[in-house]
Amino acid sequence: MLKTTTWRKTAEAIAIPIGALLVALMLFGIFCAFCGKNPLAVYGLIYSSAFGNWRVFQGTLLRAAPLMLTALCTALPARLGLMIIGNEGALVVGGVAAVITGLVLSYGSVTPSAEQLQQVLAIPPILVQLGMALGSIVAGGLWIAAVGALRHYRAVNETISSLLMNYIAIALMNHLVGGPIKDPGETIKASSFVLPDINRLANLPTTRIHYGLLYGIIVCVIAYFLIQHTTFGFAARTAGGNIKAARIAGLPVGKLTVMICFLAGSCAGLAGMVEVAAVHGRVNESLVAGYGYTGILVAFVARYNPIACTIVSILLGGILASSGALQRNLTMPDATALVFQGLVFLVILYSDSLYGRLQIFKDPGPKAAVPPAASTTIPA
């Protein structure tokens, strides 16, 4: 009976998100038809520009790398019953911390002089990258840990506080790149000094995919085993299932809350490091690309499963990669991909109400025993 129940729950966890995505595709097709475009042509262009060949698929994987990490910022606290949506803020703070660390380890200053820019410090690039990763992990972790502490110790709603923290992080970044760490030679947009090429993340051999993709996959695998196969993960899931029972059992709910939030924020912070070290090379407004907000959707579709986050990230990364093609080839607005994401988000939210309610996935339970027929023998 236990195996049957587990199989039904697994099937439900797979079928409902897939069904929700199909419904979202249908609604998006209606939207495209309303805009005067052939839905089939739109679907075909999305597929060909995101998954059609190895060259375009590399662009999809480039966008999937930060999504894997930012999705964990929502997925991990959700196991504790928390709804954190401060992914974008943790990514930005992590990116700022990574650049500051990288500049200090590369030039000895966040605002190096012309002479310092001519000579990179003799620190092995791998150590510089590790330092940048550590700085981003600590910064992003502390950023979201503050949300967890406010939730547990001051009963501040974590969804609202984490959302507000996004705006604070972006304002902090704008202040820093416009003043304390500004590169005066950059006149197009306020930016920090650029990291030297030698200390930036390289690409995988014979591809244009940076090593950030491996970071995302490895961290997702580690997060899965941490939550599913350790006593720490069991304690977190227990507290998330029934916090009163967890307290009665003597679990340190406060510490669990802060630690889970720190781990969640550290993942999004690492995504910021990946973006600045492999894509932008510096911090500016381009870092606010919406990967944090899309990561929330990834976590919802993946049902907070870190392994599933890798697959869903590739799917949504392909949608992001196709936005430019939709604009060029079909003269559709660049925000069309955002409309699709919004529809997916709404349908996924509605689909949450279906879990445990569809008859096909319900456990029929043991069959009722048929009572024996009454005896008709007349006693002597």
Secondary structure, 3 states (H helix, E strand, C coil): CHHHHHHHHHHHHHHHHHHHHHHHHHHHHHHHHHCCCCHHHHHHHHHHHHCCCHHHHHHHHHHHHHHHHHHHHHHHHHCCCCCCCCHHHHHHHHHHHHHHHHHHHHHCCCCCCHHHHCCCCCCCHHHHHHHHHHHHHHHHHHHHHHHHHHHHHHCCCHHHHHHHHHHHHHHHHHHHHCCCCECCCCCCCCCECCCCHHHCCCECCCCCCECHHHHHHHHHHHHHHHHHCCHHHHHHHHHHHCHHHHHHCCCCHHHHHHHHHHHHHHHHHHHHHHHHHHHHCCCCHHHCCCHHHHHHHHHHHCCCCHHHHHHHHHHHHHHHHCHHHHHHHHCCCCCHHHHHHHHHHHHHHHHHHHCCCCHHHCCCCCCCCCCCCCCCCCCC
